[in-house]
């Protein structure tokens, strides 16, 4: 058996080590580029015990920015196994190191000096890790950090880890804003009371392998693989926000289907408040997407969509009256209202009036889709404090496909009397503020699935706008959220604050 081992293999090794009273030391990280600082860190760690174990975050769980990790799992494990003072290397297939700590049960868990102050920890997880280590009888040691190197900076500067466009943007951005400012506004979001209002949707993904054209018809033949359900619409937006804010409430009308209710309870964060109106006369909106996945590149190709939407969508009067009554009573108790108008019947004229009249801060998204094409236009609103929409929705809003996006965006900003964002997919996003346009490139070098990326941008950008952060910071953090979401299938996972902050730190490390 070599130095590179699995968790299961190390369990057997650990039994022997413990029987021999050997002291086990654990280090953990991405180790995307092993540099002298790492070597010194490992050598200092080894002095604390008899056996040094180094665990490495698997590539699929790394959220450090575009193109990261630069080196794949196999190479990073190989690099570390060649270092003399390291005895064992383990791949950690999780977002956290908790599973490794449980398996290794180290006598010492060693972190760099930069993690000693809790306020400097972007992950917010170090205190949890420390507690877990101590539960297993170990303790934590912080190395001296006399020689400071950064894998991220080395990769960004020397190896071209960022595209020239992203690098140029990041250089200019950090001339105006620092990571400490971003962290400050992030902390302020935590204490806001946010109400998310909008159509609740269940997204069903049916995974298929396309076998080819049918022999007798003009259609495709496909083999069923599996299907998954995710919380979509306003539910997805609320889940994104719940990672940033301790007080998020979701309000909508849904049906009484038992399977969906259990999904609400299981997948919505424990800190999130669910203020639904349940109606046995209403069927919860379901959008079923049949998709083919490229196994090699992990890209999603949509074949077609089936939904249970009625045209026009109707919600029974009793349920709507109850929903509006709740809204009138509670809306003024929230600092911010995030309005997700998917055009499926929940947001009628009366609901619009209530929200526009009573919301202290209103962030607005009004979407176009196949069931409301050309009818659900953002111009039906007369007031907002920030907005997000895409280019197709912008063109439809003014029935103008000839004018430039900038001209139409200026019109919309004047109409709503506020700043806002135009999301442009692979191009990035454009902020309109005080009659000026500021563009931001897309922060991802690969895409799994575009569904949900715009919603993630909307959620995060709105949160920063709500605490009075400069709108450019909202653009920056929203674009990061969109980049992360573009590498998640649908709304399978919510965007996590820690990953957004890590991504931001990478982009600003130039």
N, C-alpha and C positions, 0 to 999 in steps of 0.2 A: 504494500500500500504506500503510495506517494504522499506528498504534502497536501495535495488537493483532495478533499474528502467531502462527502455528503453529511447532512445533519444526522442521518441514521447511523452512518459509519462512526461519526464522532461520539455518539452515545456509548458505543462499545469501548472506544478509546478512553473516554472519560472515566468509565468504571475502573479501568486499570490504573489511570493516573491518580484517582482518588484513593484507591487502595494502597498506593505507594506514597500517599501524603504529598503529592506534587501540587504546587501552586500554579493555577491557571490564570493567564492574563488574556484579556480580550480587547482588540481594537476593531473598529467598524467604520466603513466609509464607502464612497464610490471608487476612489483611487483611479480616476480616469487617466491620469498621467502621473506616474510615480516620480517624485522629485527628491532632492536632498532633504527637504523638510520632513518628508515621510520617513526617510531612513533614520534620521535622528529621533523622530517620534517613536518608531519601532524599537530602536536600540534602548531608549530610555524606558520604554514599557517592559521590555524583556528583563531588565534588571530587578523588576518587582517580583518575579516568580521564576518558575522552572520551565513552563511551556507557554509560548505565545501563539494565540489563535487570532487570525485576521479574517473577518467576514466582509463580504463585498456585495453591495446592492446590485441585484440583477438589472440588466438594461431596461426591461419593460417597466420597472418601478422607479426609474430615475426621472426626476422632473426638474432638471437644472437649466433647461434652455434649449434653443434650437441646435440640432445636431449632437446632442449629448445623450449618452456618453460617446465620446469620440472613438474609444476602443470598445469592442464587444466583450461579452462575459469571458470567453475563453482566453483572450489575450490578457485581460486584467488579472485573472487568476494565475496565469502563467508568469506574468511579471513578478507578482508577489511571491510565488513559490520559489523563485530564484534568489530571494533575499535570505541570507544565511541565518539571521536571528529569528526568522519566522518558522514555526514548526508545522502549523496546519492552516490551510486556507479553505473557507466555506463560502459557497454562494448563498446569499440571503434572498429568497424569493418572496419578498414582502416589502411594503412601503416603510415599515418600521423594523428596528432591530430586535423587537421584543421576543420574537420566536427564537432567535439565535441565543439571546440571554437565557431563555428557558432551557435550551438544550445544553449550552456550554456551562452554565452556572459558574461564572468566573469568580475567582477570589478578588481580582482587580479588573475593573472596566476602565480603560484609559481613553481619555479624550484630549484634544488639543487645548492649549491655554485660552483660545478664543471662545471656548464654550463655558468657561468658568462663571462668567456673569450671565445670569438668567436673562437679563435685559438684552443681551447681545445675541441670544439664540433665536434665529429665524424660524426654526422648526417648532419651537414651543414644546418639544418632546423630551428634552434632556432631563427635566425633573422627573418625568414618568420613568425614563430609563434608569435613573439613579435609584428611584424607589424600588423598582423591580430587581435590580442588582442586590440591593440591601435585603430584600425579602428572601433572597437565596443565599444570604450569608456573606456576600461580598461587599466591596466598597469601590469608590470612584477615585481616580487619580488624574490630575491634569498635568500634562507635560509642560516643560519650561517654555517652549515656543520661542527660543532665542533666535533661531533662524526662520524667518517668515517667508514662505513661498505660497503661491496660489496656483493650483492646477488649472482653475478656470481662466485666470489671467494669462497663464502660459499658453493654453490652448487658443484663447481668443487672439492673443498677440502674435504668437509664433506659428501656430498651425492653421490659422484661418478658420477657427471654430465658428465665427460669425460671417455671414455674407457681407460684402462691402456696404450694401445698402443699410443693413441692420447696424453694422458697426458705426457708420457715419451718423445715423440717427442717435445711437446710444451716446456717442461722444458729445453731440450737441445737447442732448437731453440732460446729461449730468452736469453740464455747465450751469443749468438753472435749478435742478432739483437733486437732492441727495437721498440715499437709502434711509437715512435717519428721518427725513421728512415723510417719506412714504410710510415708514413704520408708525410715525406719530398719527397720521390720518387713519391708518389701519386700526390702531387702537381706539380711535374715536368712533369708528363704525360699530365697534363691539357694544357700545352702550346705547345705540339708537333703537327706537321702537319702530319697526318696519312692518307695514301691511302690504301683502301681495294680493292683488285682485286680478282675476282673469280666468279664462276657460281652463278647467282641469282636463287633461288628456292622458290616456294610456297609449303608449307606443308599443306595438307588437312588431318584432322583427322575426320574420320567417327566413331562415338561412337555407339556401338551395345550392346545388351544384348543377349548372346548366349542362345538359348532355348534347344539345344540338337542336336543329330544326326538326319539327315533326314531319314524318314522311308523307302525310296526306293533307296536312293543313299548313297555313302560313303562321305558325306559332312555334314557341320554344318548348322543348321537353326538358324538365328539370327534376332532379331527385331531392326529396325533402331530407334535410339534415337535422335541424333542431329549430326551436323557436324560443324567444325570450320576451319578457315584458318589462318596460321601463316606465317610470313616471315622467310624463311630458307636459308641455304647455306651462301654465303657471306653477305647477307642482315642481317642475325641474328648476325654474327660476328661484323658487323659494328654497330649494335644497342647496343651490349655489350660495345663496345669501346666508344660510344658516351656519356656514363655516366661518363667516366673518362677523356675524351679529348674534348676540345672545337672546334677542327678542324679536323673532320673526313669526308673523301670523299669516296663514294662507286662508283666503276666503273665496268660495265658489259654490256652485250648485252641482251636485253629482247624483247619480242614481243610487239604488239600494243594493247593488250586486255585492254579495258577500265576499267574493274573491278579490274584488277591488278594494273593499274596505280593509281587508287584512293586509293588502299591499300598502295602503296608506299608512297603517299603523307600523308595519315592519320597516319601511324604507324612509319615512320622514323622520328627521332627527328628533331625538328625545326632547331637545330644547325648543323645537318648533311647535307653535300652537296651531291646531287645526280647527277652523271655525267654518265648517261646511253646513250647507243646507242640503238635507237628504230628501229626495223625492222618488216615490215609487212610480211616478208617471214620467220620469225622465231616465234616459239611458246614457250612462257615462260615455263620453266620447272616446272611441277607440279608432286609432289609425294603424292599420296593418300593412307593413312594408315587406314585400318579398324581395330578397336581396341575394346577390352572389358575392362571395368574399374571395379576393385574390389571396390565397394562402401564403404566397411568397412575400408580397408587399403589404399584406394585411389591409388592402384598400377595399372599400365597400362600393359595389355597383348595384344600383336599384333597378329592379326589373319592372315592378309596378306597385301601386298602392290601392288598398281597398279600405274604405272607412264606413262607419255607420251613421254618418251625418245626413240629416234630412235637410232638404232645401225647400223653403227657408227653415232654419233651425228654430224650434220653438221649445220654450221651457214653460211648464204649467204656471198659471197665474199665482196660485197659492205659494209655490216655492219661490217665485220671483218677488212676491210681496214680502215674504219673510227675509229674503236675502237683502232687499233694500232697507227694511226696517233695521236689521242688524248693522248695516253699513252706516245709516244715519246716526245711530246711537254711538258707534264706536270710533268712527273715522277720525274725529278730532283728538282722540287720545293717542294718536300715532305721530311720530316726528316726520315720517316719510311714507308715501303711498307709491308703490310700484305697480303700474297699471299695464297688464298684458292683454291687449285686445286682439284675440285671434279671429274675431268675426264669426263666432259660432253661436251667437244669440244671448250670451250672458250680459254683455255690455250694451244695453239699449240706451235710448236718449235720456231716460230718467237717471240711470246709473251714472252716465257721463256727467250729468248736471250736478249730482250729489258730490262726485269726486272733484270736479273742477271747482266747485264752490267751497268745499270744506277741507280739502287736503292742504296741509301746511307746506309740504314740498311734494310735488308731483313729477315723477319720471314716467315717460310715456313711450309705449311701443305698440304700434298698430300694424298688424300683419296682413299681407295678401296671400291667399292660397287658392287652390283649385275650386273650392266651394264658394268663395266670395270675391272672385277676381273682378276688379274694377269697381267694387261697391264698398269695401271696407277701407276707407281712405283716412289718413291721419288729419287731413284738413277739416274733417267734421268736428275736431276739437278746436277750441279757441284759447286754451290756456294750458301751459305746462311750465315746469322749471328746468327740465332737460328732456331730450327725446333721443331715440335710436331707431333707425330704419335702414333698409337696404336700397340699392339703386333702382330696382324694379318698382318698389313701393313709392320711391320718390318720384319717378317718372309718371306713374299712375296718378299720384296726388294732384298733379297739375295737367294731366292729360297731354303731356308734352314730351315727346321722344326726341325732339330736335335740339332743345336747349341743353347746355352743358350741365353736368351734375352740380357744379359750383353755383350756377345761376339758380337752379331749382332749390338747392340747399339754402341759399340766401333768402329766397322767397318764403320757405317754410320757417326759417328762423324768425323772420319778420312777422309772419302770420301768428306764430305761437309766442312771440316776444321772449325768446330764450335761446340759449346755446344748445347744441346737440351734435349728434354723430351720424355719419353715413358709413355703414359697414360695406366693404367692397371685396370680400372674399380674399383671394390670393393677392390682391393689390394692397390690402390693409384697411385703414379707416381714415376718415377725414373729420376733423372737428371744425365746426363753425362757431365762432365766438366774437361778439362785437364787430361783426362784419368782416372778420379775417378768417382765413382757412389755414389749418395746420394739418398736414398729412403725416401719417405714421405707417411704416411698412408692416406687412404681415410678419409675425415672429415665428413661423413654423416652416421647416424645410421639408416636411412630409405630412400627408393627410390620410387619415383612415376613413373618416366620415364627417361631412360638413354639417349634418343635421345636429342642431343644438349649439353650434359655435356662436351664432348670432345671439342666442338667448344668454349664453355665458357672458359674452361681451356686455349685453344690456344689464344683466344683474350686477356685475362688478363695477362697471363704469358709473351706474346709477348710485351705487353705495358710496363711492368716493365723491360724487357730485353732492350727495345729500349732506355730507359733513363739511362742505365748503372747501374741499381740496381744489387746487388749480385744475381746470378742466384738462390740461395736458397730462396731468397725473392720471386722471380718469381714463384718458385715451390709452396711455401706456399700460395701465393695469388691466383695462378691459381687453386690449389686444392680446395680452398674455393669457388671460382667461380663455379667449377665443382659440388661441393656439393650442392650449391644453385640451380644450373640448374637441378640437378637430382630430385629436388622436385618441378619442374615446368613441366606441360604437354607440351612436345615438345618445341617449341620456342614461346610459348604464351606470355611470358614476357621476357624482357631483364634483364640481371643482373645489379643491381644498385650499384654504388660505395659505397654508404652509408651502404648497407647491407654487402658488402664485408669487409668494415672496422669494422663494429660492430662484425662480426663473428671473425675477426682477434683479436680484443680486448678481446673477450671471451676466445679464445684459449690461449692467452698469460696471462690471469688472473689466474695463478696457482702458 
